[in-house]
Amino acid sequence: MDILEQTRKDLPNSTAVVVLGILSLVFVFCYGIIGLTLGIIAVVLSGNALRLYRADPEGYSLSSVKNVKAGRACGMIGIALSIVFILFILLLIFGIIATGFGAAMMGL
């Protein structure tokens, strides 16, 4: 089985997908923009790699497929957390603006 696994090639960008997915989780708290961008790139690259795998499942190693799936999952989680963080920041900014505007209208 090991010889058969060694003859199979890795999916393209499998390592990049994992790295980008993990980095999207790390950079969620940089105002969400960096995490969102990295997560989208990870999901797009993983889609291309999984499409290649579905076309020829016997030609690619199982470890690279697992890397792509793990990177895709991390990317999706990073996207979701980034969106939540961006919405939180926007609500916070608009709340501060609305509070300041209301205080100015009241003469405080």
N, C-alpha and C positions, 0 to 999 in steps of 0.2 A: 504494500500500500504506500510506503514511503517513496518508492521509486516512481510510482504513478503520480504522486503528489509533486515530486520534484520536476517532472516533465511539464507540468501545467504552469502557465505563466500567470503573473499577477494582473489584476484588473488595473487599467490605467487610472492614475490619480487616487488609488485606494489609500495611500498614506496621507496624501494632501486632504482628502475628505475627512479623515479622522482628526488631523491637526486643526483644520478649519472649524470642524464641529466643536472640538474642545475649546478652541479659542473664542468661539462665539459665546460659550457659556461664561468664560472668564471675563470677556469685555462687555457683558450685558450692562454693567453698572457704569460704563463710560457714556452716560446719557443715552444708552440704548442704540445709538446709531452704528457704532462699530460692531457690536454683537449682532445686530440685525443684518448688516452687510455680509459679515462672515458666515452667518447661518444660511443666508440665501445662496451664497456661492457654494457652500457645502452641499446643500440640497440639490442644486442644479448639477454639480459635478457627480453626485451620487446617482442621480437619475440617468445620466449618460452611461455611467459604469454598469448600472444594473440592467440597462437596455442591452448592452454588449453581452452581459452574462446570460440573459434570457435567450439570446440568439445562439450561444454556444456554451452551455453549462459545463460541458466536459473539458473545455479548453482553459478554464481559469481555476486557480487554487481556491480552496474553501476558506483559507485564512484571509485572503484579500476580499472575498465576499463578505465575511464577518466584519472586517474593518470598514467596508463601505456602509454596511447596515448600521454599525455602531456610530459612525460619523454622521450618517443621515439622521439618526435618532437625536444625537447631540445637537445637530443643526436645527432640527425642528423645535426642540426644547429651547434652544437659544433664541430662535425667532419669536416664540410665544412669550418668553420672559422679557425680551427686548420691547415687544409691543406693549406689554403691561407696564414696563418701566417708563416708556415714552409717554403713555397715557397718564401715568402718575405725575410725571414732571409737568406735563401740560396742564393738568388739573391744578397742580400746586401753583404754577405761574398765574393761571387765570384766577385762582382764588385770591392770590396776593394782590393782583391788579384790581379785582372787584372789591376787595376789602379796602384798598387804598382809595379807590374811586368813591366808595360809599362814605368813607371817613371825610373825604374832601367835600362831598356834597352836604354833609352834616355840619361842616365847619369845625371839625376837630383837628 
